[in-house]
Structure formats: C-alpha cells, structure tokens
Amino acid sequence: SFLFCKMGIIITTTSQGCKHAFVDVSLSDLSIGLILLALSLMVLCTCLILIVKVLNSGLKGQVAAVIKKTINTDFPFPFAWLAGYLAILVGAGITFLVQSSSVFTSAITPLVGIGVISLERAYPLTLGSNIGTTTTAILAALASPGNTLQSSLQIALCHFFFNISGVLLWYPIPFTRLPIRLARGLGNITANYRWFAIFYLIFCFLLTPLAVFGLSLAGWPVLVGVGAPILLVLLVVLVMRVLQARCPQVLPKKLQTWDFLPLWMHSLQPWDGLVSLLTGSCCQLRRCHCSRCWEQDEDQEKLKKIPMKVLE
C-alpha cells in the first residue's frame, strides 16, 4: 500500500510539474497531449518492470514456497471445486479494498510469471477482480443526487450483472474455461517468438477495432458483407483445428494437417525470420538463420537423441 501510495504521489507531482512546465511553451494541445501520453506510458512500463523485479527478488525460497502452497492449495475431496469460487471472492474483496482492478491484476501478473500463482488460480482471481471493480460504480451511483439516482444505479447494476454473466458463462463448467487454454497457448507462442506479443496487442486492440469502426461507418451492408466471410473462414478453421486434434480420422488425409498450405500461412517461422531481418536482432529472437542459432539448434537436437536414463 505504501509503495502504490508513493507511486501515486510521484505521478501526481510529475503531472502537475509537466502541466506547469508547458505553460509558456508554444505547442498545441495535441502535441502536449502526445508528449504527456508518451511520458505516462514510459512511467507505467517502468513501474511495472520494477514491480516484477521487486517481486522476483523478494518472493524466493521459503517465502515463495509458502505463498505458492497457500494460494494454490485445493480443498480436500469432495470440496475441491470450492477453491476456485473462494478465489473469486478473494479477488472481488481485494479489488473492493483497493478500488482498482488494474492494480490487482498488475500485482498478480508477475506472480504468475515467476510461478508463485498458477494460471488456474489466477483465472478466478481475475474474474473476482472484474466483479469487485463494479463496486466503484455502485458507490458512485449511490452518491448521485436524488433526481439522477435511479438512472445512475441502473447503469451501475448493468455493469455489475454484465460481469456476473461473464463469470457464469466462462467459469462454472470446466469445459468453458477457454481463457485458460488460450492464455497458455499464447504464452507458449510468445515464449518462442517474442515479437508475437506486440503483434497480438496491436492487431487485437488497435487494427481490428479500427477496421470494424471504419466498416461500420461505411454502412451495415458493407460491414456484414466483409465481416461475414471472415467469420465464416475463422469458424471453418476452428472446426478443422478441433477435428485435427480430437478425431483426425474423420477428415481426408490431406486435411489432417495444415501442411497442404504454404509454410507462411500455418507457421510463424517465416515471419520470425522476416522480423529478425528487419529488427537486426536475430540472435535475440528464435528460429533465425545465423550460424550461432544453428549451433544452438544442433545442440538441442543432440540432447533429444540422448536417452533419458543417461541424462538422469
């Protein structure tokens, strides 16, 4: 709490100093806004990196073992299923105390990264955090004047029940806990191709919303005409991917794998070589074609050929 309080004071002081610093500068509001946006993102990233460093250095040894055992422990049979719902209540309660789901999720993310909290336990904690953050809107609605209390409370309750519906949709049935599998899959891809995380953020949170917004401005017929074929292709790919993983025998032999497509359409390796070439940092990325990385790949192949008993 003291750390976040000090960070808030520093950021507030910095913002006030920046505001006074731009008083006598002949810059437009847009330019000043972009400068402050860049500075705030820099401060935010620096704080997150420092939080990860502090947690990584402080939560080691017996401390990490105790926290890991406490948070990831399940109830004995037949009440093991209650542990996830208790984690939802804990996430909601802590978020209610700090009044910020961003602070809570930013705190548990590095704990997941260093292995203190499992991904299966971080998922209900995050869902609970989404519920706890609705209390801010409810408290603000209750503090509204009498003539706007009803409308404000309706909006706040819509926010609350929307998040409750998300929990009921994506958690009670184990099969529907797709975000866990998606997070693990995206994490494995990012571990091999570091640039994929940046591409994912830009594509999902910038390019796709801009494309949908632009098509919607052109009219619903254009949006449906362009979006429907894309959704159909994605649905076909998803169905084929499930069939290839679960029951490939129902598919023709050629469709049991994606090898019938060009390599750049079903593998990130060609794109990784392109990104490595453009950034000039091939040795920092995986699957490049320099002699050093070829030697590392050859060493890994040699280790795979050694029997497990010999390694033990």
N, C-alpha and C positions, 0 to 999 in steps of 0.2 A: 504494500500500500504506500509506504514511504517513497519507494522508487517511482511508482507511477505518479504520485503527487509531485515529486521533484521534477519529473519529466513534463508534467502539465504546466508547472510554474515556468520552466525554462522555455517551453514552446510559446506560452502566452507572452512572456517577456520578449522573446525573439520576434513574435508577430507585431507587438507594439513598437519595438525598435525599428522593424522594417517599415511599419506604417509611417513613423516619423521620418525615417531616412528618405522616403520617396516624396516628401512634401515639396521640396524645392527642385525636384528633377522634372525636366520637361519630357515626360514619357506619357503615352496614352494609358488609359485604364486597362486595355487589353494587354499591353506589354508588361505593366506592373503585375497584372494577374498571372501571366505566364511565368514571370520570374518567381513570384511567391509560390506558385504551384510546383515549380521545379525544386525550390528550396524545401518545401514541405515534404515532397516525396523523398528527397535526399535525407532529411531528418528522420522520416518514418522508417526508411530502409536501414539507416544507421542504427536506430533504436532496436529494430527487430533483430539485426545481426548481433548487437551487443547482448540482447536478451538471450539469444541462442548460445552465445559464448559463455555468459554467466551461468546459465542453467547446465550447460555441458560440463563446465568445470566444477560447479558446486554439487551436482547430483551424480556423484560417482561413489563406487564402493558400497559400503553398508547403507548409506542414505538412499541410493538408487534402488538397492535390493528391497529395503523396507517399503518405499513408496510403490515400487512395482508390485510387490506382493499384496499390499493393501488395496490398491486401486483395481488390479486385475483379478482379484480373488472372486470366485463364484460361490454362491450359497450351496450347501450340500443338497443332494438329490432328495426329494423331487422339486426343490425350490430354486434350482439353478437359473430358471428363466426370470426370476425376480431381480437378479443383479442388474440387468440392463435397464429395467424400469426405475430402480433405485438411482442408477447413474443419470437418468433423465431428470429425476427430482433434484439431484445434486447440482447438475448443470443449470437447471432453472433457478435454484436457490442462490447459487454463487453469482449468476448474472443479475438476479434481482438486487443483490447487495452492492455490486459494483456498477450497476445500471449501464452496462455496456457489454454486448455480446462480442464485439470486436476485441476488447481487452481479454475476455475469457478465452476465445478461440486462438488469439495470438499467443496466449500463455501456454496452452496445451499443445499447440502445433510443434514447437521444438521438443517438448517432452515425448511426443510420438516419434519425432525424428531420431532421438537418442535412445529409443527403445524402452523408456520408463513406462509409458502408457501404450497398450496395444491398440491397434486400429479398430478392433471390435468393440473396445470400451470407449474409445474417443468418439465413435459414431453416436451412441446415445447421449454422451455428454454434450455434443454439439446440438443435437435435437433439443435437449433440455434448455440449452442456451438460447435457441430460437424462441422457445416458449417464454423464458424469463425476460427476454428483451421486450416483450409486448407489455410488460407491466409499466414501462415508462410512458407509453401512450395512454394506458388506462389511468395512471396517476395524473397525467396532464389533462385528460378529459374530465376527470372529477374536479379539477381545479378551474374548469372553464366557468364563465358566467352562466347565470340561470337560463338565459334565453338561447344559449348555444350548447347547453349541457347534453341535451338529448342527441343532437347530431354528432357531437364530439364523441360521446360514449358509443354510439352506433359504429362509427369508424374504428374506434379502438377495439371494440369487440369483434369486428370483421377481421382485423389484423390478428387478434388472439385465436379465433376459431379457424382462420386460414392456416396458421402454424400447427394447431392441434390436428387439423385434417391431414397435413403433411406427415405428422408423426404416425397417425393411424394408417396412412397409405403405405409408408415405406419402412415401418419397423415391426409391428406385431407378428406378421408372418415371416419366418426366416427367409423364405424364397424371395420375398420382395425387398430384401436388404441389398438392392443392387448397388447403391453408392459405395458400399464397402469393396465389392469386387471391382467396380470401376476405378476407385481410388488406388487399389493395389495394382491394377493393370497399368494405369497412367504413371504410377510411381516406378514400376519396372521399366517402362519405356523411357522415362526421364533419366533413370539411372544409367541407361546405355547411351542415350542421346540427350545431352544436357540442353541443347537448343530447343527441344520439343516443348519444354515448359513455357518458354517465351512465345513460341508459335501458338500454343494452345490458348494462352491468355489473350493474345491479340486477335486470334481467329474467333474465339467464342464470345469475347466480351467487347470487341470493337468492330471487326469486319462483319460478322453475322448480324448484329443489331442494326448496323448502318445499312446493310443490304436489305433487310426486311423493312426498315423505315423508308428507304428510297423506293422500294417496290410498292409499299402501301400508299406513298404519295402519288404514284402513277395510277392508282386505282385498284379496286379489288379484283377485277378481271386479270390484270397483269400480275398481281401478287399470287393469285390462285394458279394462273397459267404457268408461272415459273416455279412456284413452290411445290405444287402437287407432283410434278415429275421427279423433283429432287427427293421429296419424302418417299415416293414410291421406290426409287432406287435404294435409298437407305433402308427401307423395310425389307426389300429383297436381299440386300447384303446381310442384314441382321439375321434373317431366317436361314440363309445359307450358312452363315457362321455357326449358328446353333446346330444345324444338321451336321455340319462337318465335325463338330466337337462331340456330339452325342450319338448320332447314328449315321455315319457316312455311307453305310451300305445302301441306303435308300436313294442316294444320288448317283448319277452316272460317274464312271471312273474319272473322267476328265474334270468333273466339278467337285471332286472330293478334296482337292487342294486349290489354292489360288495360283498355282504355277502356270496355268494357261494364260495369265495376264502378264504384261511386261513387268519387269522387276520393279520399276519405279512406281507402279500402281499398287503393289501389295507389300512393299518393303521400304523402310526408311533408310536403308544403307546407301542407295544412290544419292538421296537428298543430303545425307550426312557428309558424303564426300564433297557435294557442292557447297554446303555451309562451311566445311573446313577450308575449302579453297578460297571462299570469299572472305572469311574472317582471318585467314592466315594463322590459325592456331590449331592445326590438325592434331598435334600431339595431346592437346587438352580435350579433344573430342574423341569419341570411339569410332572404330571402323574406318580409319583413314588409310592411306596407301603409302605412307612413308616407311623407310626401312626400319625405323625404331619400332613402329607399331606392328610391322610384320614380324619382327623378332618376338615381341610380346605374344602375338597370336600363336606363333610356333611353339613357344614355351608352354602356353596353355594347352595346346593340342598334345604335347608330350606328357603333361601331367594327367590328362584324361586317359591316356593309354596305360598308365601305371595302375596295377591292381590296387584295390582299396586296402587289402591286407598289408601290402608293402608300405603304403602311406601310414597306416596305423602303427 
